[in-house]
Every structure is written in C-alpha cells, then in structure tokens.
C-alpha cells in the first residue's frame, strides 16, 4: 500500500510539473523581459514593447518608445516592476496558444517575438489620470448622456460614432451617432442594460445591447495579430447578421 501511494505521489508530481511549467522553447522570449525589469532598465523595457501599447479608455494608447519612457510610471509602478522582475519562468508564466505568453493569469502578455503586447494592470497614477480625463469627457457630451461612472469605449467606424459607458454596477449604456455628428449632439439611439462577455484570459470580450429583435454587439480586441482592428460593430436581427464594421479610430 505504501509503495502504491509512493507511485501515485510521483505520478502526481510529474503531471503537475509537466502541466504548469512553461515549455523550454518559450524561455528565450520571456527571459529578456524578466531581466529588463530586474535591472529597472527603462530603455530596455521600452525596446521590448510592441506599439501602440493599448491603455484602458480614456487613457490614450502609447505610440512609441519615447512616449513610453515619458509615461513609464503610468504603466509600471514599483510593485509591478518587482512582480515581473522576480517572476519564476516555470511557475508564473504560461503559454496560451496564439494569444501569447501570460504572466500571473494575464497581468502582462508577451508574444513569441519576445515583445510585450499587453499590460492589464492599472496603477494609482494611471487611475488618477483617468479620473481627470473622465471629468473632461463628460463636459464634451450632450446633457442626456453626460452622467456615468466611467467611460468604456469611444469608437468610430466608417458610418458610426459609438460610445459605451458604465453607469455603475455593470449597467452598460450604448449611444450611437451618425459619423458626421458631434458628441455634443443628442445621440441617434441610446440603449441600456448591456451585457459583457469575456473570451478567455487574453482580455478579448464583447458587449451586447438589445432592442426588440435587434442585437448590437461590440467586439473588443485586446490580444490579436498585427492586422487586427481594435474591435468591430455587429448588428443582428434575430440570428441574421445585418451589418459588420471595423473600428477605424478610438479615443
């Protein structure tokens, strides 16, 4: 019986180590990232970013290395730097197929070119900046929709200007204008009580708003390929898709 228990324990340990250890072939992509953060080397970190580096709206994306170095403290505080620099390549990093390699269930993502493609944490400095930008944002909107807890999306497609705002407690609101109208104009349509659905640990997700038989779906790309749009709008009548338009600009 003791021998059987020993065999089962060995098998368990073998299974656990092979399941959770990052495959050796991915180490070359992750080790330079860990080293740059261990050394607190801002230029080295900047060179490891794939630009633009997306930030949570209303924070503007970071376009290039020079801007990243200027805004470094918005993205990485001492706590996150320490987490990355002291991370264990075998236990804290996981490969997630085409999405890339993630740290600590998605805090940061690296692709198989060794480039950082997403940082999903938001520190106190970036939160304070977001709060100031939100107040400015409210002043630019029509009075019927300038009441919200935080903005979520501000998109333009070929034909539409679209906003999604969180009114609080996950109550999402959809507002849409024709592309030639201004945010200070009254929206052409406003829908409430939208749902959010997440698609795995990469951060990709979509919002769904309903009006009778019609559904308005906003697909948000967080992890994608170089040619992926930031997202796209889909409109359905029952199960029939009537419209699909890529996002061509974000704010």
N, C-alpha and C positions, 0 to 999 in steps of 0.2 A: 504493500500500500504506500509506504514512504517513497519507494522507487517510482511508483506511478505518479505520485504528487510531484516529485522532482522533475520527471519528464514533462508533465503538464506546465510546470513553472517555467522551464527552459523554453518550451514552445511559445508560451505567452510572451516571454521577454523577447524572443526572436521576432515574433509577429509585431509586437509593439515597436521595436526599433526599426524594423523594415518599413512599417507603415508611416511613421511620423518623421523619420529622418529625411532631410532634403537630399534628393539624389545628387551624387557627386558631380554630374555633368552641369549642374546649375551653380556650383560653388563659385566658378570664375566670374559669374555675373554679380554675385552678392558680396563677395569678399572686398572688392574695392569700395563698395558703398559703406560697409561697416568701417573700413579703415579710415575713410574720409571723415566720418562722424567721430571716430575715436580721436582723431587728430584735431577736431574742430576746424577743419580746413575749408573755409567758405568758398574760395575759388575752385577747389577740387570738387566740392559738392555741386557748385553751380554748373560745372562741366558735365556732371552726371545727370542733369535734369533733361528730360525731353520736353521741349517748349512747343506751344504755350503750356504752362503749368496751370491747370484749372483750379480756381478757388470757388468757394461757395458763394453764390449770389447773395448780396450785391457787391461782394469783393471782386474787383476786376482780376482777370487772369494775368499771369506773369509772362511777359512776351519773350524775354531773352536773359542772358547771363547777367548783364549789367543791372537790369531791373531786379533780378532775383537777389543779387548781393545787397542792393539798396533796401529791399523789403525782406531780407533774410529773417529778421526777428518776428515778422508777422507769421511766418510759416513754422519756424523751428525755435522753440524755447529751450532752456537748459534741460528741462525734464525729458523732452522728446529726443534731444540730441543724445542724452545719456542712455535712453532706452535703445536707440538704434546702435550706438557705439558699443554697448555692452551686450548686444543680442547674440544669442547662440545660433550659429548657422544650421545646426542639426535639429534644434527643438523649437526655435521661434519663427522659422521661415518655412513656407510651404509653396510648392508649385501647384498652380490651379489651371492647367491646360493652356489654352490660347490666351487667357487673360493675363498671365504672367506669374510672378512670384510675389507672395504677400508676406508681410511681417505682422505677427500678432493678430491674425484674423482680419487683416485689411487696414491696419493703421497706415501702412505705406505699401506701395506696389513698385516692383522693378520688372522691366521686360527682359527678354533674352538677348538684348544688346547691352545689358548692364545699365540701362537708363531708368531713372526714377520717373514713373508715369503718373503717379497719384499720391497725394498726401492727404488723408482723410481726417486728420486731427485738426482742431481749431483752438488755438491758444487764447489767452485772455487779451493779448494785444490785438489780435485779429477780431475778436469778438467786440472789443470797444470800437474799432474802426467800422465794423458792420453796423453797430448801433447808430453811429453818426450818419452813415450813408443812408440808413433806413429813414431817418427823420428828413433828410434832404429829398429822398424818393417820394415821400408822402406829399411834400409840397408841390410836386410836379404833376400830380394826378387829379382827375376830376373828383369833385367832392363826394360823389356817390361811392367811390371805391378807395378813398384815402384812409380808411380805418382798417388796420390789420395789425397782427402781432409781428410778423416777419414776412418779407418777400421771399418767394421760392424760385420763380422763373420769370424772365423777361426776354421774349423771343420774337424774332421776325422771320417769317417765311416769305416766299415770293408774293403772297397775296394778303397775309395777315400779320398783325401785331398782337401778340398773346402774352398775358400775364397770368401767373398763378401765385396766390398769396395764402399764407396760413393765418386764419382768423383766430387761432388759439385752439388747443386741444385737438390738433389734427383735423380741424374743419377747413378744408381747402376750397378756395374760390377761384373760378376761371373767368377771365374777362378777355374779350377779343374786339379788335377794331379792324377796319379795312386798312390796308398798308399805307394809304395816304393820309390817314387821320393822325392826330396828335394824342398823347396820353392825357392831356388836359380836356380832351373832348369826352363826352359821355360814351361809354362802350356800346358797341352794337349788340352785345349779348353778355350776360353775367349768369354763371351757374354756380351753385353752392354744393356743399357736401360731397366733394370729390374723394375718391379712394386712391391710396398709394399702394403699389405692389413692387416689392424688391425681387430682383432676379439674381440670386446667389450672393456671394460675398464680395463681388467686384464693385458693387455700388450701383450698377445699372438698375434702373427702375422706371416705372411709368405711372402716370396719373390718369384716372378715368372719371369723366363727368358725364352725367346722363340727363337727357331731356326727352321724355316720352320714348319713342322707338330709336332715338339717335344717341350715339355714344361718341364722345370726343376724347381721344386718347393721346397723351403727350409722352412719347418715348424719350427717356433721358439717357444719353451715353456718358458714362464715366470712364469705363475701360473699353477701348475699341482699337481699331487699327488706324494708320496714318490718314486714311481717306474717310474715316467715319465722321459724319456730321455731329454736332453737339447733341442733336436729337431730331425728332420729326413729329409732325402732327398727322394723326389719322382720324377720319370721320367715318362712322359706320351707321347704317340704317339696319336695325336688327343685326344679322351676321354679314351683311353685304358692305364691303368697304367702298365708300363713295369718293374718298379723297386721301391722298398721302403727299405731304410736302415736307421737304427737309428744312431744317433751321439754317438760315444763311447768316444770321448775326445774333449775338447775345449781348446783354448789357449787365 
